[in-house]
């Protein structure tokens, strides 16, 4: 997972510190260079900043939802592969589920708003009168949709994979749910790697490496949790809560 190393502090909102990794600027430069269809690169920059805002709101969704169930939140780090909200919800499947699901819910709420703007622009003839603005609205609507669909893939540690893990937690318990979600994540990332080669996408390739590392980390954590749960207990020793 990305850390504060190599990141600088942007601002603090609702008691949550937001950091931006320096490599984000490299991703923006690459994106602007590849962007086509605008009459001015200013629109490409504006598109990047809007993507930045969508990702940031998504991560704040995670943070505020976690806080609402009594969890701990501290920081958000934005980097070239997206954003990471550092949250620590109570160790209950319901609390975990809400803390994760609130992020994609932000994109769900944005979807009809952005789609309505695209329809309005088409109705008012912006495609001919203001082609850059109309293309910008179409791109932002599409970006939000792609982020939502991709994030909801049942591949750990994407939001969809973590939601799946939370649902499995109700049935299989904490350790086994994480183990199952990690194995499913390995299958999913294999498909994403194949798609990255087919699409010749460097960005998706880096993202697959990140997902693969987290799947492995999740599997190791699940095994350690299962081992601890199966460890012999000594009579007379228990935590106060137990």
Secondary structure, 3 states (H helix, E strand, C coil): CCCCCCEEEEEEECCEEEEEECHHHHHHHHHHHHCCCCCCHHHHHHHHHHHHHHHHHHHHHHHHHHHHCCCEEEEEEEECCEEEEEEECCCCHHHHHHHHHHHHHHHHHHHHHHHHHHHHHHHCCHHHHCHHHHHHHHHHHHHHHHHHHHHCCCCCCCHHHHHHHHHHHHHHCHHHHHHHHHHHHHHHHHHHHHHHHHHCCHHHHHHHHHHHHHHHHHHHHHHHHHHHHCCCCCCCCCCCCC
